[in-house]
Amino acid sequence: MTMTNTVNAPVDALLGALRRTSIIDLEQPRYAGAPTFAAHQPGFVYSLHRRHEPGLGRTSASGIIVTAEHSGTHIDALCHQAYEQEMFGGVQVNSQGQT
């Protein structure tokens, strides 16, 4: 095996694994009033700004979405959740970070 093949082997293995994967969309629609974990309320705010004043010719509307990073469906990494002040791997945490 040449040096180039040795270096590329992990990348080639990863690309091969990715080519064999499937994506399954589990996302749920986001809307005002959608179920949200209580600690992350309100979860979703949508504000529509209409600019349809007379005399402007072409007019438009634009929406702004403000949402918590935990809105919608997602899977948290093990290092992102704690149980009884302990993260995966025995890492102790408090409200200021790791202890």
GIDA-V40483 format. One record per run of one state. SS is the DSSP state (2 for helix, 1 for strand, 0 for the rest). FROM is the first residue (numbers start at 0). TO is the last residue. If there is no record, write none. Layout:
ss:SS from:FROM to:TO
ss:SS from:FROM to:TO
This chain:
ss:0 from:0 to:1
ss:2 from:2 to:18
ss:0 from:19 to:36
ss:2 from:37 to:39
ss:0 from:40 to:42
ss:1 from:43 to:50
ss:0 from:51 to:58
ss:1 from:59 to:66
ss:0 from:67 to:76
ss:2 from:77 to:79
ss:0 from:80 to:80
ss:1 from:81 to:82
ss:0 from:83 to:84
ss:1 from:85 to:86
ss:2 from:87 to:89
ss:1 from:90 to:93
ss:0 from:94 to:95
ss:1 from:96 to:97
ss:0 from:98 to:98
